[in-house]
Amino acid sequence: MTYIIGAVAGLVFGGIIGSLKSLFIWKKYGEEDASGYGYQAGGNSIYARAMISYFVNILTLLAVFLVRNIVPFDGIAFLIATALTLALMNHVWALRQKKAVKTN
C-alpha cells in the first residue's frame, strides 16, 4: 500500500511542478509563437527556456531524492512517479498548445 501512496503522491507532486513550470516558463513563448512573433524574437529564447526547464526538473528530482527516506510512504515510487509526470507534463503542454493554435 505504501507503494501506491508513494506513486500517487509522486503523480500529484510532479503534476503540480510540471503545471507551474509550463505556466511560468512556456506559456509566454507559446503565446508569442501563436502570434507569429516567437520565431522572429530569436532562437535563444527557446534554448534559455529549455535550460531553465531542465534545471527545474533536476531540482525537483533532487528534492524528491533527498526526502525519499523522510516521507511516510515509499520514496522510490514517489521519485519514479514524479519523474514520469514531469516528463508527461511537457507533452501535455505541447498538445494543448497545438490544439489552441489549430482552433485559432
Secondary structure, DSSP 8 states (H G I E B T S, - for coil): -HHHHHHHHHHHHHHHHHHHHIIIIIHHHHHHHHTT-TTTT-THHHHHHHHHHHHHHHHHHHHHHHTTTTSSS-HHHHHHHHHHHHHHHHHHHHHHHHHHHHH-
